[in-house]
Amino acid sequence: MARTVKEIKDAMTATFCKERAVVDAYKLNPEKTFDQQFSSVSIENILFYCFAFAVWTLEVLFDKHKEEVEERIEQLETHTLRWYVNKAKAFMYGYKLVDNADYYDTSNMSETDIENARLVKYAVATEDNTVVYLKVAGRDENGNPAKLSTSVFSALTSYLNTIKDAGVAIKLVNEEADRIKLQLVVYYNATVLDEYGQNKNGQQPVNEAVQSVITNLPFNGVYRNSDLLAAIMAVQGVEVADIIRVETKTANAGSYTQVIGFDKPYSGYYAIESLNISYKSYDVLLNPKAE
């Protein structure tokens, strides 16, 4: 990415002011910057600005050339699974594709307009028996994955059917978050946490750690019991922790299934249905008679 004119000029003048011949000739103070020792209308300052502007122009042209080359390569690229993911994220709701092409004309659109029109924020593609399975999701007001609306999903389906390779079957998955229930036991250091899992600031760091593990999973990422335990054990004040039970289900399933080891969400992401943490003092664990 091109540097600003100021960044280029500052880099040039900083080197200029370090040259011993320059310091001797101009009687410069090495502790001061170029701008502190040269007037803004001095010939040196004007020349450096002209040089910096020329370099900036060249860097901008290089960036533009790079974008054009990458766009050309993308157009020639074999339609891999990554291509389907990128195309799903490039979908723009309410806009028409360029005739006989698989892209949009965004020449008169701002970056904000383009971002607001691209409602597919998450996508991942897999293939099974010649069928491309494409999981997609939007983003809610809290920045979390969310199911696309019916109208958006319908438009996305039409868009993908238009640009996909002939003969390729695409199965789109657009679902509400998989539900997850967690039941845990935590033995805490009573000098750091209380019986409610709160620290001296009134925060519940164990709850926050669990939330972080679930919400920070990459889209279509694998949940692991071991990862959850590691995150809980890293919380200050936690001495021992264990998972009593973790259960998940898809949004439309009638019942929950216990997670043994790991689980992968059908929708691509989770929403915590319930989090039940039993807090016990570590002193009780060491000395049961103290209970």
SVG drawing of the C-alpha trace seen along z (x, -y; Angstrom):
<svg xmlns="http://www.w3.org/2000/svg" viewBox="-38 -30 69 69">
<polyline fill="none" stroke="black" stroke-width="0.4" points="0.0,0.0 1.3,-3.4 2.8,-5.6 1.5,-9.1 3.6,-12.0 4.4,-13.1 5.6,-9.6 7.9,-9.5 9.2,-13.0 9.8,-12.3 11.9,-9.2 13.9,-11.2 14.6,-14.2 15.4,-12.0 18.2,-10.3 19.3,-13.7 19.7,-15.1 21.9,-12.2 24.5,-12.6 27.7,-14.0 28.5,-16.2 25.0,-17.7 25.3,-18.3 28.6,-20.1 27.6,-22.1 24.3,-23.4 25.5,-23.4 22.6,-21.2 21.6,-20.0 21.4,-16.2 18.9,-16.3 16.4,-18.3 14.2,-17.2 14.3,-18.6 11.2,-20.7 12.6,-22.2 15.7,-23.5 14.4,-24.3 11.7,-26.8 8.6,-25.5 9.4,-27.8 13.1,-26.9 14.4,-25.5 15.4,-22.3 11.9,-21.7 10.3,-22.4 12.6,-20.0 12.1,-17.2 8.3,-17.7 8.6,-17.4 10.7,-14.3 8.3,-12.7 5.3,-13.5 7.0,-11.8 7.7,-8.7 4.1,-8.7 2.8,-8.9 4.9,-5.9 3.8,-3.9 0.1,-4.6 0.6,-3.5 2.3,-0.3 -0.7,0.4 -3.1,-0.2 -1.1,2.2 -1.1,4.8 -4.9,4.6 -5.4,5.0 -3.1,8.0 -4.8,9.7 -8.2,9.0 -7.1,10.5 -5.6,13.6 -8.8,14.0 -10.9,13.9 -8.6,16.6 -8.4,18.7 -9.9,22.2 -13.1,22.2 -11.8,23.7 -13.5,23.9 -11.8,20.7 -13.2,19.0 -16.7,19.9 -16.1,18.5 -14.7,15.2 -17.6,14.9 -20.1,15.5 -18.6,12.7 -18.5,10.5 -22.3,10.8 -24.0,7.4 -27.6,7.4 -29.8,5.1 -27.3,4.8 -27.1,6.4 -24.1,8.2 -22.4,6.7 -23.9,8.3 -22.3,11.7 -19.9,11.3 -19.6,12.6 -18.8,9.2 -20.4,5.9 -19.7,2.4 -18.6,0.5 -17.0,-2.4 -19.5,-4.9 -19.7,-3.4 -17.8,-4.4 -16.1,-1.8 -18.9,-2.3 -21.6,-1.6 -19.8,1.5 -19.3,2.8 -23.0,2.2 -24.1,4.0 -22.0,7.1 -24.2,8.8 -22.4,12.2 -19.7,11.7 -18.9,15.3 -18.5,18.2 -16.8,21.5 -16.9,24.2 -16.4,27.9 -16.9,30.6 -18.5,34.1 -19.3,36.4 -19.2,33.6 -21.5,31.3 -20.1,28.0 -21.5,27.2 -21.3,23.5 -22.1,22.3 -22.9,18.6 -23.9,16.1 -24.4,12.4 -23.4,10.3 -25.7,8.9 -25.4,5.6 -23.0,7.1 -20.6,8.3 -21.6,12.0 -22.6,14.3 -26.3,14.3 -28.7,16.0 -29.3,14.2 -32.9,13.0 -35.1,14.9 -34.9,12.2 -31.1,11.9 -30.7,15.7 -33.0,16.0 -31.0,13.3 -27.7,15.0 -28.9,18.3 -29.8,16.8 -26.5,15.0 -24.5,18.2 -26.5,20.2 -25.7,17.6 -21.9,17.6 -21.2,21.2 -19.6,23.7 -22.1,25.6 -22.9,29.0 -21.7,28.1 -24.3,28.7 -24.2,26.2 -25.8,26.8 -26.2,23.5 -26.4,23.7 -27.9,20.6 -29.1,21.5 -29.6,20.0 -26.7,20.6 -26.2,24.1 -27.2,24.1 -24.8,25.1 -25.3,25.9 -22.4,26.0 -22.2,27.3 -18.9,26.8 -17.3,27.1 -14.6,24.7 -12.5,24.8 -11.3,21.3 -8.7,19.6 -10.7,17.7 -8.2,14.9 -8.9,14.1 -12.5,15.2 -15.7,15.5 -18.4,18.1 -20.0,16.4 -16.9,16.4 -16.4,12.7 -13.0,11.0 -12.3,7.8 -13.5,5.7 -16.9,7.5 -16.1,9.3 -16.7,13.0 -13.5,13.9 -14.5,17.6 -17.8,16.7 -15.9,14.3 -13.4,17.0 -16.1,19.4 -17.9,16.7 -14.6,15.9 -13.9,19.5 -17.3,19.9 -17.7,16.6 -14.1,16.4 -14.2,19.7 -13.5,19.2 -16.5,19.6 -17.1,23.3 -14.4,23.9 -14.2,26.9 -15.2,26.6 -12.9,28.7 -13.5,29.5 -9.8,29.4 -9.6,25.8 -12.4,24.7 -10.6,26.3 -7.3,24.6 -9.0,21.2 -10.7,21.7 -7.5,22.9 -5.7,19.8 -8.0,17.5 -6.4,16.1 -7.8,17.7 -8.9,21.0 -7.1,23.9 -9.1,26.9 -11.8,27.0 -13.7,29.8 -16.5,30.1 -19.6,31.9 -21.5,31.9 -21.6,30.0 -24.5,30.5 -25.2,29.1 -28.0,29.1 -28.8,27.5 -31.4,24.7 -34.1,27.0 -33.2,30.2 -35.6,31.5 -33.0,32.6 -29.4,32.0 -26.5,34.3 -23.6,34.6 -20.2,33.5 -17.5,36.0 -14.2,34.4 -15.2,32.0 -18.0,30.8 -18.4,28.8 -21.5,26.6 -23.7,27.4 -24.6,23.7 -20.9,22.7 -21.2,21.0 -22.7,21.3 -24.9,19.4 -24.8,20.2 -28.1,21.5 -27.1,21.9 -24.0,21.7 -24.1,23.3 -20.9,23.0 -20.7,24.5 -18.1,22.7 -16.4,24.4 -13.6,23.2 -10.2,24.9 -9.8,25.1 -12.7,27.5 -11.0,29.7 -7.8,29.9 -9.6,30.2 -13.1,31.8 -13.7,31.4 -13.7,27.6 -16.8,27.8"/>
</svg>
